[in-house]
Amino acid sequence: MRGARPRPVLELGGTHVTAALANPATATVTRRVRRRVHARSSAEHVLGALVRCAGELDAPAGQVWGVAVPGPFDYDKGIARFEGVGKFDDLYGIDVRAVLLDGVWPRPADTVFLNDAHAFLLGEWRAGAARGHHRSVGITLGTGVGSAFLIDGDAQHRGPGVPSQGRIDLVQANGRPLEDTVSRRAILARYGGEHAARGLDVSEVADRARAGERYARHVLDEAFTTLGAVLAPHLRAFDATVLVVGGAMADSWDLLRPALRAGLGDTPVTLRPAGLGGNAALVGAAAHAAAVL
């Protein structure tokens, strides 16, 4: 089977960098190195974390690395285009591909980039919750809202139901950007700024909702119902048969699913949490690297 061997991959997230050896054929991760990173840190800090993490993996020389990163990013050229998105802004215009090729040892043969949400859904399509679906949609919920629209594993950037650039975060909800309602920042701000200032996270808001706190439940229901209402027309037009949800907030599936389903109304789509968990984007990045060889 094509790609039936472990491949080195990198994933850049809002709070961490992960390097791993992932096998896209078996959906297994055999080695993993993880470092914390802050999305608002300097370019030197973020790029240094990427290079050190990759080097610590000690992958074989001459390999093509798959690299999953959030947008905006020029994935063909490997150049960061983060601007005005509240994360990684200091990387704007930097040739990340050149940095990795020059800085990682053993030296890679090349690096290929893809959107982190696309990597997530590609992994789930290969061996997780979207397996067997012709048309699948995935969203990742954390510091923001990532999205991917796949037809038989191929990412779609235009066409019926596909938002501009394939990014649901560019769609507005109630006249405002979607991430003003559905994101870690938005949920904590809605729940109460003073709680966020004390280090409260969305998982703790979810714990309070489970314990019976009505306002915590209201805040989460409001966010996820809005998300469902925004997604519904896109899912229908795209003819998606499955919507896969990943990211940190998917850990609160017991609270997320009912509100999301309510927002979707009678949209004929199956809702599923990620099946591969934190391995999904790593497997997807490995599959992407295998496909370009």
N, C-alpha and C positions, 0 to 999 in steps of 0.2 A: 504494500500500500504506500502511495506517495506520502512523504513526510513522516514515515513510521520510525522516527528516531528523535531523541530529545534535542531541542534546539535552545540556544541561549536567548533570553528575552529580558526586556526591561519594562517596567510600568511606573509612570510618574503620576502620583496622585496628589491631592491637596494637602495631605499630611505625611506622606511617606514616599519612598522610592523602594521598589522591589526588583531584584534580579533573580532569575531562576532558570533552571533547565526544565523545559516543558515539552511533552510529547503530544503533538496534535492528534496522533492516531489513537492513543490510549487515554487521552485527557488526564494524564498524570504529570505531577510536578515532583521531580526527584531530588532537587536541591533548591534551596531558597536563601537569599540574603536580603535583609530588610533594614532600611535606615529611615529615621524620622527626618522630615523636611518641612519647612514652613513656606506656604505658597507666596507670602509677601516678603520673603527674604531676598537678599541680593542674588544677582546672577551667579556670582562666584560661589555662594553657598549652595545653590540648587544644582549647578553643574558639577561642583565638587562632589556632592552627594551621589549624583548619577555615576560619575566616573569611578569613585571609590567602591560603590556598591557593585558595579559591573566587574571591577578588578578582583573583588573579594570572592566572586563566584568562581574564578579560576577556570573559565570555560576554555575548551580547546582553541588553539589559534586558527585563524583562517575561516571562522564561521560567519554566516550572515545572521545578524541579530535582528529580531523583531522588537520594535519599540512602540509601546502604547502610551500616548500622551493626550491630554485634553486639548480642545481648540480654544481660540483660533490658532491654526498652525498650518504651514505649508508642508503637507505630508510628502509630496513628491520630492521637494528639495531639502527637507529636514530643517527648515528655518522657522523659528518661533515668531508668531504674530500676535502674541498676547498684548492687548491694549484695551484699557477701560473695562476689564472684566473682573478686577479685584483680586487677581492671582497671577503670579509669574510675570507681572508687567515688566520687571527689570530684564527679562530675557528677550524683549522685543528686538527683532532683527538679527539675533545671534544664530549662526549656523551650528545647530546642535549636532547635526550629523558629523561635521568636521571635528567638533570637540570630542565626540566619542571615538572617532577613528584615530585621532591623534593621542587621546589620553588613556584609552583602555588597553590594558595588557593582560594576557596575550592579545595581540592586535586583531580586531575583527577584519574579515574580508570586506564587509559592507554592513550598513544598517538600513532597515526599511521601517518606515513609520506608518502608523494608523491611529485613528481616533480611539480613545480609550473605551468609549461606549460601543463603538463598532467591534473592538476587540472582545469586549464582554459578550455581546450578542453572538458573535461568530463562534466563540467558545461554547456558548450554550446551544447553538445550532449544531455544532459538531457532535456534542456528547452530553448535552444537558436538557434544560426545560424546553428548548425550542426544537429539539431533534424531531425530524420527520415532518416539519411544517414548511410548506412552500413559501408562504409569506409570513414573516415574523417581525415583531417590533419589540425593542427592548428599551428600558429606561433605567438609569442609575440615579439614585437619590442620595445626596450627601451634601457637600459644600454647594452644589448646584444641581441642575437637572441635565443629565446627559441622555442622548437618544440615538437609536439606530433603527433603520428600516432595511430589512434584508429580503431578497428574493433568491431562494436556493443558495443562501450563503453570500451573495453579492450585495454589497452596500449600495443603497439607492440615495441619490442626492437631489433628484427631481422626479416629477411624475405625479399622478393622482394620489393625493393624500400625504405626499412627502412635503414637509415644511421647507422653507428656504434653507439650503445647505444641509438638509436632513436634520436640522436642529430645532427641537420642540421648544427649547429655551428662548428662541427668538419670537415665539408666538406670545401674544398678550392675553392676559386674563383680567377682565373687568377694567380694561383700559391701561393696564400696567404690565411691565414685563413679568412673565410667569414666575421667575425666580424671586420676585417680591412677595410671592405667596408660598411657593414651594421650594424651600432650601433650608439648610441649617440656620443660616442667618435670619431668614424671614420667620421661621417657626419660633425661634428663641425671642425675637423682637416682639412677636405677637403675644407670646406667653408672658413676657415681662422682662424689660431690659435689665432690671436689677438682678434677676435670676441668672441671666447670661453673664453678667459681670462677676458673679460669684462662681463661675465655672460650670454652671449647669449645662448639660447637653441634651440633645433630643431624646436619647435613650432614657434619661431620667424623667423627662416629661412623659414619655410612654409609661414608665413605671408608675408615675403618679396617676395616670389615666386608668391603669389596671387596678390600682388601689381604690378607685372610686372618686377621684377628684374630677368633678364635672367640667371645670374650666380647661383643664389639661386635655380632656377628651374632646371638648369643643374645638380647641385650637388645632388638634391633629385632624379631626373630622373635616374641618373647614379647608385645611390645606389639601388633603388627599381627595376630597370631593371635587374641589376646583380642578385639580390635576386631571381627574377622570373626565370632567366636562370639556376641558381643553383637548384632551386626547381623542375623545369619541368621534368627532367628524373625520379626523385624520385616519383613524383605524378603519372606519367604514369605507372611506374612499380608497384606501390602500388594499382593502379586502384581507386584512390581517386575520389570521385564525388564532394567534396566540400573542399575548403581551407578557413579557418576562420582566420582572422587577428585581434589580440588584442594588448594590450600594449599602451603606451603613443602615439606612432607614428600613431596608427590607428585613432587618432583624426583628422589626416590630410588625411582622406580617399579620398577626392576629388583630391588630388595630388598623393597619393600613388597608387590608383587602376589603373589608366591608364598606369603608368610605370611598375607596377607589371604584368599587363596583357600583355604588350608588351614583357616583358622578358619571359613569359610563352609560347608565341607564340600560336600554335594551340592545346595546351594541353587541353583536354576536361574536365575541372573542373570549377565548379561554385565558384566565388570569393564573399566572404561576410565579412563585418566587424562584430566584436563581437556584439551579440544581448543583452547580459546581462551586458556589460560594466564591471565595477569594481567588480561586484558580481560574475562573472563567476568562478574564482578560489575558492572563498569561498563556493559556491554551490558545486563545484567539490570535495573539501576537505570534505564537509559534506557527500556527496554521498559515498566517499571512506570509511569514518569512519562507515557509516551505513552498507556497504557491508561486512566489516570484522567481524561484530558482529555475 
